[in-house]
Every structure is written in structure tokens, then in C-alpha cells.
Amino acid sequence: MSSSAWHVRPRERWWLAAVCAVFGALSLTVVQPGLPLGWDEIVYASRFAPHGPGTPFSAPRTRGVPALIAPVAAVSGSVVLLRCYLTLTASLALYLGYLPWLRAGAPRGVVPAAAALYGSVWFALFYAGAAMPNHYVAMGLTCATGCLVRARRGWAALAGAAGALAVAALIRPNDAVWPAAVLLAAAPAVRGRPCRPHPTGAAAVVGGVAAGLAPWAVEARLRFGGVLERVRAAEEVQGGMSPRLPLGTLKEHAAALDGPLLCRPCDGAGIEWSGAGWWLLVPPLVGLGLRAARREGRTAWGTLPLAAAVAVAVPYLFFMGYAAPRFLLPAYALLAPVAALGVREAARWARRVRARHVLLPLGGAIAALHLALQLHQLTLHSRIQAEARHDWQRMERVLRAHGVRPPCVLAGTSATIPIAHTAGCRSTPAHRPSALVLRRAALPGWASAAGWRLHRVPGTYNPDWHIAVPPPTAGTARTRGASGAARTPPGAAVGGGAR
């Protein structure tokens, strides 16, 4: 590969823009914009009156996503408008995330291919129109790494790195800190020299992360009494962070590649290789990409994103007791430029050997099969989520039929938060509930003694949902609960945990 192959070509921007446009169009076509808001999305959107009532905002959550959706959520309660807006911003973020890599001297076609590799996985497409943090953290980290891996860094590149890290830290601090530490320790110098700390690069990294963490730290002081207190509260909500057996956690994340969106717990989940097989291609492609970058004297072009990807993935792979496909989106985004370089290297090798007429079509067939499988998964999970989220509306109708109307308080399962929001109620274990929402659980003893009755919710996607309401003679308790007139008996409610 000659050095001229790394020359920046203006046409590459158009190819990158085309990939981002296809990414947004596919997401908006397959994932219907009318898909009801998910649990986490409800928490973020309910900060704004059109999407009220407000839901509990727990310690792990940050204000980055509410800031992202504010231009639409603050003025309109339309889910369709919000999803269209988010799909547009997700496509723009994809473009901005990989744009600095063009200036970093990528060979022709590698950067658009990197964006296509990342954007082809079904969960990246699914979350394009979602009020969720992972895609934007992924693009922030990818943009910052591309800015710092450039051979010549001017003020624009440093400002871009600082701004991208600020966005990533504002949206999801725990995902931004460790990759930022890698960038700080190995900010690349000029082309042809080893990676070494660079004063201006270090200042950009520290300044960007500090700016993004500042709102989180201020809120930690005001709401939780301090940073350490907020960290402890967040760990409690998330089930704690402790070392896990590597093979077990890797199996959980591999099993989650074909769903569900949150594998918690993952006991008994099997690996479907039709959906997880592309994992096997990542190590050899990244290895080929590293080899190609090293041969051209651009070692940092391969090692820096790889190190940052490892830093963001390790906490999820080896310290968290559950899995979700979206957790590793930042790692996939950082690995994509290196893997795309590996794809180019494999294609060049295939052209040189006598079997190129077989190998090149075979590579194209594998790519087409991968895209077909990912689109199938995207369609499948979009339908599943649409059906599952409509269960909340089905439960609302049953609650209304039995006289539970705002102001009201719900308790019961961990899924009480989205159900209560849909019904216009509050979800809090501090007051006597107006009704209980139960699934595959017996009526609590205190409720049974008080004469509460269970009513099945018909037609739900997930079976065995019931609601429990007081007897008609105690019907006033259904609305008195919202005023806090009485306390909940011990064991009456299990609050919904934030995810």
C-alpha cells in the first residue's frame, strides 16, 4: 500500500454522507416512528411536560439525553415527531463521528466502509430513532479518537476532540472516562513517530471530559450529597460492579446479540450463531487492519481506537452481571475503522491470488448475508417491542375499567414505572397504592386480608399480567393514595429499578 493511498479525497465525504443517509432511511423504514417510548425513553422524555407525568430519575441517569431531545420534547408530545428528529440527529452524529477519520489520512473507501460496518448491526439501526445514550457516546468517542489520531493536529482538531469528549461525558460519564484515559495516556504525535503524550492533546482530553462531567458532578452534590455517594447509589441500582468469570460474561453478551434488548438475567440464554457469527470476523479483520497500519508507519491509527474500544468494553464484559447489545456500541464504533482497513487489506490480498474470482464474490456474499440477517433481526425486534410496549396501554384500559384514574399511585413489579406513566399515575413505594400491577406473582398478604381482588389483563403480548384493586367499599383508597394519606404496609410494593 503506497502512502498516496492515504491521501484525503473530497469525494469520500459524499460517500460517507450517503452511508449515513441510508442508515437513517433504513432505521425509519423498518422501525416505525410510531413505536411507543420504551422504559428508559419514558424516564428521559418525562422531564418535559408534554411527555409527563414525570418519572423517578435515578442515580445512574444523566441529563445528556434530556438535553438532546429538548428541542422537540419540550414543545410537543408527539412520539412520531420525536423519533423522526432523533433519526436525523443519529445520522448526523454518524457523519460527524467518522468525518475526522478522513482527515486522519484513511485510505480510499475505508471511512465510509467503517460507518457502514457500524451502521449495519441491527441494534445500531434500532436505536437510531431512540432517546437512548449509547449511539451518541459511540460517535463522540469515535470523533475524538479520529481528531487525535491525525498526523497534524491544528486547533480545529483539538477543539473537535474536546467537544466530542464533552458530549460523550455529558451523556454517559462511565463510558467516556476510561477511553478518555487511554487517549490522555497515548495522544499520538506526528506521523511516523510512536504514540506519546502531547501537551495540547492532553489539554483537549482533560478539558473536554471535565466540561462534560461538570453537570453530573453538580447534580451529584445537590441531589446525592457528593460524587462518591452518587456512584454508590448508581451501583446499587445497577446491581453492583464486581469481577465476573470471563467466559460467562462473554457468553451473555454473545447471547444478547440476537436479543432481548436487555438480558437481565441471562440465565439459560443460548447463542444463536446466525446472529452472533459476525463476532468471529472481528478479531481477524482488526488484526489485518493493525498490520496494514503498522506497515505504513501509522501504528497509532490502529492501536489507539483498539485500546479505547477495550477500555469502554471491559467494564461491561467483565464487571457487570447482565448484558444488552447497545452497551458495546461504543466499542464497535471504535473498532470499525480498523476492521474496515482489514477488509480492504483482505480484498487486496484476494485480488493478488489466483482464487480471486472465487474469494471476492464469496466476500460479497458474506456481506449480503450479514446485512440480510441484521435486517431480519431489526424487523423481528421492532415488532416484539411494539407488541410488548402496547401491553402498558392494555393495562391502562383495565385500570380505568376498575376505577383507577389520576391522581393515583401504582406499585407491584419492577415494570411499574412505564405502566404508571402510561396510566397517568405515579410509581412510588412511599405511599399506599391505588392499585397493584403483578405478573406471575401472588397477591400480597396485606392486600388479600383487606379484600383486594385480582383482575387478569387480557390480550397481552407477555402473558400473566394482573392488576389488583381494593374492594368497592374501599374504592376511595384508589385516589387517596396520590395525596399520601396513608403509608404502604411492609412488602406492599417493589419499585421499578432504572436501567
Secondary structure, DSSP 8 states (H G I E B T S, - for coil): --GGGG---THHHHHHHHHHHHHHHHHHHHS-TT----HHHHHHHTTSGGG-S-----TT--SHHHHHHHHHHTT---HHHHHHHHHHHHHHHHHHHHHHHHHTT--TTHHHHHHHHHHTSHHHHHGGGSS-SHHHHHHHHHHHHHHHT-SS--HHHHHHHHHHHHHHHHH-HHHHHHHHHHHHHT---STTS-----HHHHHHHHHHHHHHHHHHHHHIIIIISSHHHHHHHHHHHTT------HHHHHHHHHHGGGS-SSBSS-TT----HHHHGGGGGHHHHHHHHHHHHHHTT-HHHHHHHHHHHHHHHHHHHHT-S-B-GGGGHHHHHHHHHHHHHHHHHHHHHHHHSTTHHHHHHHHHHHHHHHHHHHHHHHHHHHHHHHHHHHHHHHHHHHHHHTT--SS-EEEESTTHHHHHHHHT-EE-TTS--SEEEEES----HHHHHTT-EEEE-TT-SSS-EEEEE--GGGTTHHHHGGGT-S---TTS-------
